[in-house]
Amino acid sequence: MSSGGLLGIGAGSTSYFDMEAYSTTDTACRQAVLTFLSSWSTRLHELSYLSGVYSSVSSGIRDLVGVYDNTALQARPDYVWFARWDGVATVSDPVIPDADWPNHQRIKQYQGDHNETWGGATINIDTDYLDVASAQLPPPPAANDDQDGPAVATLGSEIHVFARGVDKRLYEAVFKTTSGWSNWAPRGTLTIQGSPSVIRYSTGLNLYARGTDGRLYETYMRSGTGWSTWKVHTGATLAGDPTALLYGTDIHIFARTTTNVMAEIYYRSGWKPWTLHTGVSIAGTPAAVVYGTSGINVYARGTNNHVYETYYRSGTGWASWRVRGGTAVAMA
């Protein structure tokens, strides 16, 4: 697909892989197929294309349904083209739940090899029924939703924007000076809530999001290797979105827990356990900034609607929370 543009197949187009029937009783074979199809989708997304898979409902499609919500996979196909030769022109199928590939993401091959005559020429073809959109975009969240806005970062001359789609997966759109904006592409199969947070790190980006299970998840991209699978950071249950901060070569993540306490986890030659910053009940999402060359300042809205501050200084650690200003505020 790196040469797809030379063939007139532009970025945002969908390319389908034909995975013919295989033995579903061979565990190693099934796993090899799923690993390959995940890599197929991942690489197409990296090249700003959408991915599709053609297969039978008795093999490839059935197995893809079985791992639809498996976060261990790098990616699932954006579209499925399934074969069931029953003569019924529909994209509904008992093997595929209604919640899987629900947004105009299906094609059904409902009739196999047969002859048809068009313009005086007889050809042997299959017949398909399509319900697909020209491009899969993550529609905006519903009204009164918990997504405040997208996360954005630059990487060289590129702009990377991340947002949650209505299917609760995280999507990325990329601007490149050579090709303009890509279509939205999903980053894995993890379902998230709230708004993500992204930072530049090493030769790429680190992305953080709150899963629908309330745990912190991380994925990262490095130049030349693409996006990693999602990793979970256990030890805290979150009610608010993560705030990521790069401090030197350390990564600090701040978020509100279900008990309205700010929790922190940081990376320094490995990830450290979660730490709770007690003393103030907070609401919303905290904000953090690097201060000078040896400190971090964090600000949060208390449940009493006052703004509170805590800060870290090298050599002395974290200070106690202090209220800043005397005016009660109402903010996210």
C-alpha positions in Angstrom: 0.0 0.0 0.0 3.0 2.3 0.2 2.6 2.7 -3.6 -1.1 2.8 -3.5 -1.1 6.5 -4.5 0.7 5.6 -7.7 -2.3 3.4 -8.6 -4.8 6.1 -7.8 -5.7 4.7 -4.4 -5.6 7.7 -2.2 -5.2 8.0 1.5 -8.4 7.3 3.3 -9.3 4.5 0.9 -10.1 1.0 2.1 -8.1 -2.0 1.1 -9.5 -5.5 1.7 -7.5 -8.7 2.4 -9.0 -11.9 1.1 -8.6 -14.5 3.9 -10.0 -17.7 2.5 -11.4 -20.5 4.6 -9.0 -22.2 7.0 -9.2 -24.8 9.8 -10.8 -23.3 12.8 -9.9 -26.4 14.9 -6.2 -25.6 14.5 -5.4 -23.2 17.4 -2.0 -22.2 16.0 -3.5 -21.5 12.6 -6.3 -19.4 14.1 -3.9 -17.4 16.2 -1.6 -16.8 13.2 -4.6 -15.5 11.1 -5.7 -13.1 13.9 -2.2 -11.8 14.4 -1.7 -11.3 10.7 -5.0 -9.5 10.3 -4.3 -7.3 13.3 -0.9 -6.3 11.8 -2.6 -5.8 8.4 -5.0 -3.2 9.9 -2.2 -1.6 12.0 0.0 -1.0 9.0 -2.8 0.3 6.8 -3.7 2.8 9.5 -0.1 3.9 9.8 -0.2 4.7 6.0 -3.5 6.6 6.4 -5.6 3.9 4.8 -8.6 2.0 6.2 -8.6 -1.8 6.5 -11.1 -4.4 5.4 -11.2 -8.2 5.6 -13.0 -10.6 3.4 -13.7 -14.1 4.8 -16.3 -16.7 5.4 -18.7 -16.4 8.4 -17.6 -19.9 9.4 -13.9 -19.1 9.7 -12.3 -15.6 9.5 -15.3 -13.5 10.3 -16.3 -15.8 13.2 -12.9 -15.6 14.7 -12.7 -11.7 14.3 -16.1 -11.5 16.1 -14.6 -13.5 18.9 -11.8 -11.0 19.5 -13.8 -7.8 18.7 -13.3 -6.3 22.1 -9.9 -7.9 22.8 -7.5 -5.1 23.8 -4.5 -7.4 23.3 -4.9 -7.0 19.5 -3.3 -4.0 17.9 -6.2 -3.3 15.7 -9.3 -4.8 14.1 -10.5 -4.2 10.6 -12.6 -1.1 9.9 -14.8 -3.0 7.5 -15.8 -6.7 7.1 -16.8 -8.4 3.8 -18.4 -11.7 4.8 -19.4 -14.6 2.7 -22.7 -16.5 3.3 -24.1 -17.9 0.1 -27.8 -18.0 1.1 -29.1 -15.7 -1.6 -30.3 -13.1 1.0 -29.3 -9.5 0.2 -28.6 -8.1 3.7 -25.7 -7.2 5.9 -27.2 -8.7 9.0 -26.0 -12.1 10.0 -26.4 -14.3 13.1 -22.6 -14.7 13.4 -22.0 -10.9 13.7 -23.6 -9.1 16.7 -25.4 -5.9 15.8 -22.9 -3.9 17.9 -19.9 -5.1 15.8 -19.1 -3.0 12.8 -22.4 -1.2 13.1 -21.8 2.1 11.3 -22.1 1.2 7.6 -19.0 -1.1 7.8 -20.3 -4.3 6.2 -20.4 -6.1 2.8 -22.1 -9.5 2.3 -21.3 -11.9 -0.5 -24.7 -13.6 -0.7 -24.3 -15.6 -4.0 -21.2 -17.5 -5.2 -20.0 -18.4 -8.7 -22.7 -17.9 -11.3 -23.1 -16.6 -14.8 -24.5 -13.2 -15.6 -24.8 -11.5 -19.0 -24.3 -7.7 -19.4 -24.0 -5.9 -22.7 -24.0 -9.2 -24.5 -21.1 -10.5 -22.5 -21.4 -13.4 -20.1 -19.2 -13.5 -17.1 -18.9 -15.8 -14.1 -19.1 -13.6 -10.9 -20.1 -13.5 -7.3 -22.9 -11.1 -6.1 -22.6 -8.8 -3.1 -24.7 -6.5 -1.0 -23.0 -3.3 0.3 -23.7 -1.1 3.3 -20.5 0.9 3.6 -19.5 4.6 3.9 -16.8 6.2 1.8 -14.7 6.9 4.9 -15.1 5.9 8.6 -15.0 9.0 10.8 -15.6 9.1 14.5 -18.7 11.2 14.9 -18.7 13.8 17.7 -19.8 12.7 21.1 -23.4 13.0 22.2 -24.7 16.1 24.0 -23.8 16.3 27.7 -21.1 13.7 27.1 -17.9 13.6 29.2 -15.4 14.3 26.3 -14.2 17.9 26.8 -12.1 18.0 23.6 -9.4 16.3 21.5 -5.8 15.9 22.5 -3.2 17.3 20.1 0.6 17.1 19.7 3.2 18.0 17.1 5.9 15.7 16.0 8.4 17.5 13.7 6.2 19.1 11.0 3.3 16.7 11.7 0.2 17.4 13.7 -1.5 14.5 15.5 -5.1 14.8 16.8 -6.8 12.2 19.1 -10.5 12.0 20.0 -13.0 9.4 21.1 -15.5 8.1 18.6 -19.1 7.2 19.3 -18.0 3.6 19.4 -15.8 4.6 22.3 -12.6 3.7 20.6 -9.8 6.3 20.3 -9.1 7.7 16.8 -6.2 9.6 15.4 -6.0 12.1 12.4 -2.6 13.2 11.2 -1.5 16.2 9.2 1.6 15.9 7.0 3.0 18.6 4.8 3.4 16.1 2.0 -0.2 14.7 2.0 -2.4 17.0 4.1 -4.9 15.5 6.6 -5.5 11.8 6.9 -8.8 10.3 7.6 -9.5 9.2 11.2 -8.0 5.8 12.1 -8.7 3.9 15.3 -5.9 3.2 17.6 -6.6 -0.4 18.7 -9.8 -1.9 20.1 -9.8 -0.4 23.6 -13.0 1.4 24.6 -12.4 4.6 26.6 -14.3 7.3 28.3 -13.6 11.0 28.7 -10.8 12.8 26.9 -7.3 11.5 26.2 -3.9 13.1 26.9 -0.8 13.0 24.8 2.8 14.0 25.1 5.9 13.9 22.9 8.4 11.4 24.2 11.7 10.0 22.7 11.2 9.8 19.0 7.4 9.6 19.1 4.3 10.1 21.2 2.8 8.6 24.4 -1.0 8.6 24.7 -3.0 8.1 27.8 -6.7 7.4 28.3 -9.2 6.3 30.9 -10.8 3.0 30.0 -14.4 2.2 30.4 -13.3 0.1 33.4 -11.9 3.2 35.1 -8.3 2.2 34.7 -5.5 4.1 33.1 -4.3 2.9 29.7 -1.2 3.8 27.7 -0.1 3.3 24.1 2.9 4.8 22.4 4.3 5.4 18.9 8.0 5.5 18.0 9.5 6.5 14.7 9.8 3.4 12.4 7.7 1.0 14.6 4.2 2.4 14.7 1.8 2.2 17.7 2.1 -0.3 20.5 -0.7 -2.3 22.0 -2.6 -0.7 24.9 -1.0 -1.3 28.4 -3.0 -1.0 31.5 -1.7 0.7 34.7 -3.5 -1.0 37.6 -3.7 0.2 41.2 -6.2 3.1 40.9 -9.8 3.5 39.7 -10.3 6.8 38.0 -13.3 9.0 37.7 -11.5 11.8 35.8 -9.4 12.1 32.7 -5.6 11.8 32.8 -3.2 14.8 32.6 0.2 13.8 31.2 3.3 15.9 31.8 6.9 15.4 30.6 9.4 16.5 33.3 12.9 16.0 32.0 12.9 12.4 31.0 10.2 11.5 33.5 6.5 11.1 32.7 4.0 12.2 35.3 0.3 11.3 35.0 -2.3 13.0 37.3 -6.0 12.0 37.5 -9.0 12.2 39.9 -10.0 8.9 41.5 -13.5 7.7 42.3 -13.0 9.1 45.9 -12.2 12.6 44.5 -8.6 12.4 45.5 -5.8 13.2 43.0 -3.7 10.3 42.1 -0.2 10.3 40.5 1.8 7.7 38.7 5.2 8.4 37.1 7.8 6.8 35.0 11.5 7.0 35.9 13.5 4.0 34.7 10.2 2.1 35.0 6.7 2.9 36.3 6.3 3.6 40.0 3.2 2.8 42.0 0.3 5.2 42.3 0.5 7.9 44.9 -2.5 9.7 46.4 -2.3 13.5 47.0 -4.7 13.7 49.9 -6.0 16.7 51.8 -8.4 18.1 49.2 -11.4 16.7 47.5 -11.1 17.6 43.8 -13.5 17.8 40.9 -12.8 17.7 37.2 -9.4 17.2 35.6 -6.2 18.6 37.2 -3.8 20.8 35.2 0.0 20.5 35.5 2.9 22.5 34.3 6.7 22.3 34.6 8.0 25.2 36.7 11.6 26.3 36.2 14.2 23.5 36.0 13.3 21.6 39.1 9.6 21.6 39.7 6.1 20.8 38.8 3.0 22.8 39.8 -0.5 21.2 39.8 -3.8 23.0 40.0 -7.3 21.5 40.6 -10.8 22.6 41.4 -12.0 21.5 44.8 -15.4 20.2 45.3 -16.1 23.5 47.1 -15.3 25.3 43.8 -12.0 26.9 45.0 -8.8 26.5 43.0 -6.1 24.5 44.8 -2.4 24.2 44.2 0.3 21.7 45.1 3.8 21.6 43.8 6.9 19.4 43.6 10.4 20.6 44.0 13.5 18.5 43.5 15.0 17.7 46.9 11.9 18.6 49.0 9.1 16.6 47.3 5.5 17.6 47.2 3.9 20.5 49.2 0.5 20.4 50.9 -2.5 21.7 49.0 -3.1 25.4 49.3 -6.1 27.4 48.1 -5.4 30.0 45.5 -7.6 33.1 45.5 -10.7 33.7 47.5 -13.3 33.5 44.7 -15.3 30.3 44.2 -15.2 29.2 40.6 -17.3 26.9 38.4 -15.2 25.2 35.7 -14.5 21.8 34.2 
